[in-house]
Amino acid sequence: MKDLLRIKSLISSDIETLLNQQVKKEALSSSIYLAMASWCNRNGYDFSSDYFFKQAEEERHHQLKFYKYILDMGGNAVSPEVTGIKQEYNSFREVFEEALDQEISVTNSIKNIYAKCLKEQDFVTMEFLNWFLKEQREEEYKARRALELFEVIGEEGTGRWQIDKHVGQIKYDSEA
């Protein structure tokens, strides 16, 4: 019965398409972080494994927020297929380099949707996206700080162990 009431969507078909693409990007990010957690676990980086499990859960939450928003606006949310997830990494550092690249990619995608919303004067979706832009600021900060640990601590001797130990302690305070 609810579908019968959806005569008009509050978002354009172009915005709906971009939002569904973002649903897929968030699902992809979640899967990538699960693979990173698995790699870290197999290689003895328990704290980093926990960090990436938490990141995977956050990305899944983001995916569901986008999905529900599309539905709430009268659109058609599409459950994404995610394949081709990288399972092996050449180094501990590479895991964190790719994590930062992934966060930057997600930020750019959200900015692209925001720009399209601005062009279409879709202020409701812009307001919805503001939460994600703030969230991405935090995610990029944490990913950058984690990667900086490789420079600050170094990887020699017990360096990787120290990095692993500190990754989960990285915090972001937007009020500072």
C-alpha positions in Angstrom: 0.0 0.0 0.0 2.8 2.4 0.8 4.1 2.2 -2.8 0.8 3.4 -4.1 1.2 6.6 -2.1 4.6 7.3 -3.8 3.3 9.2 -6.7 6.1 11.7 -6.8 9.7 11.4 -5.5 11.2 14.3 -3.6 14.5 13.7 -5.4 15.3 13.8 -9.1 16.2 10.6 -10.9 19.7 11.9 -11.3 20.1 12.4 -7.6 18.5 9.0 -6.9 21.1 7.4 -9.2 24.0 9.2 -7.5 22.6 8.2 -4.1 22.3 4.6 -5.2 25.9 4.7 -6.4 26.9 6.0 -3.0 25.0 3.1 -1.4 27.3 0.8 -3.4 30.4 2.8 -2.5 29.6 2.5 1.2 29.0 -1.3 0.8 32.3 -1.5 -1.1 34.1 0.4 1.7 32.6 -1.9 4.3 33.8 -5.0 2.4 37.2 -3.5 1.9 37.5 -2.8 5.6 36.4 -6.3 6.4 39.2 -7.7 4.1 41.7 -5.3 5.8 40.6 -6.5 9.2 41.0 -10.1 8.1 44.5 -9.4 6.7 45.6 -7.6 9.8 44.2 -10.5 12.0 46.1 -13.1 9.9 49.3 -11.1 10.2 49.2 -10.6 14.0 48.0 -7.0 14.0 45.1 -7.5 16.4 44.5 -3.8 17.3 44.4 -2.8 13.7 42.1 -5.7 12.9 39.7 -4.4 15.6 40.0 -0.9 14.1 39.1 -2.1 10.6 36.2 -4.2 12.0 34.8 -1.0 13.5 35.4 0.9 10.3 33.5 -1.8 8.3 30.6 -1.5 10.7 30.6 2.3 10.3 30.5 2.1 6.5 27.7 -0.4 6.7 25.8 2.1 8.9 26.4 4.8 6.3 25.2 2.5 3.5 21.9 2.0 5.4 21.5 5.7 6.0 21.7 6.4 2.3 19.5 3.5 1.5 16.8 4.6 4.0 17.0 8.2 2.8 16.3 7.2 -0.8 13.3 5.2 0.4 12.1 8.1 2.6 12.2 10.5 -0.3 10.1 8.2 -2.4 12.9 6.8 -4.5 13.9 3.2 -5.3 16.9 2.1 -3.3 18.9 -0.6 -4.9 20.7 -3.3 -2.9 24.2 -3.4 -4.4 26.3 -6.3 -5.5 29.9 -6.0 -4.3 32.6 -8.2 -5.8 36.3 -8.1 -6.5 37.4 -7.1 -3.0 41.2 -7.2 -2.6 42.1 -9.8 0.1 46.0 -9.6 0.2 48.3 -6.7 0.9 52.0 -6.4 0.4 52.6 -4.7 3.7 51.1 -3.4 6.8 51.6 0.2 5.6 49.9 -0.6 2.3 46.7 -1.4 4.2 46.6 2.0 5.7 47.6 3.8 2.5 44.6 2.1 0.8 42.3 3.0 3.7 43.2 6.7 3.3 42.7 6.4 -0.5 39.3 4.8 0.1 38.2 7.6 2.5 39.3 10.3 0.0 37.3 8.5 -2.7 34.2 8.4 -0.6 34.6 12.1 0.3 34.9 13.1 -3.3 31.8 11.1 -4.2 29.8 12.8 -1.6 31.0 16.2 -2.7 30.0 15.3 -6.2 26.4 14.5 -5.1 26.4 17.7 -3.1 27.4 19.7 -6.1 24.6 18.1 -8.2 22.1 18.9 -5.4 23.3 22.5 -5.4 22.8 22.7 -9.1 19.3 21.3 -8.8 18.5 23.3 -5.7 17.8 20.0 -3.8 18.4 21.6 -0.4 16.8 18.7 1.5 19.4 16.3 0.2 22.2 18.8 0.8 21.1 19.1 4.4 21.2 15.3 4.6 24.7 15.2 3.1 26.1 17.7 5.6 26.2 14.9 8.3 28.3 12.8 5.9 30.7 15.6 5.0 31.4 16.1 8.7 31.8 12.4 9.2 34.3 12.2 6.2 36.3 15.0 7.8 36.7 12.7 10.8 37.4 9.6 8.8 40.0 11.2 6.6 41.7 12.7 9.7 41.9 9.3 11.5 43.2 7.5 8.3 45.8 10.2 7.8 46.9 10.1 11.5 47.2 6.3 11.3 49.4 6.5 8.2 51.5 9.2 9.9 52.3 6.7 12.7 54.5 4.8 10.1 56.6 8.0 9.8 56.7 8.9 13.4 57.3 5.5 14.9 59.0 3.7 12.0 58.5 0.1 11.1 61.9 -1.3 12.2 62.2 -3.4 15.3 59.0 -3.2 17.4 57.7 -0.3 15.2 54.9 -2.2 13.5 53.8 -3.6 16.9 53.8 0.0 18.3 51.8 1.3 15.3 49.3 -1.5 15.7 49.0 -0.7 19.4 48.3 3.0 18.7 45.9 2.8 15.8 42.8 2.2 17.9 43.7 5.2 20.1 43.4 7.8 17.4 40.6 10.2 18.2 39.2 13.2 16.4 37.8 16.2 18.3 36.0 18.5 15.9 35.6 21.1 18.7 39.3 21.6 19.2 
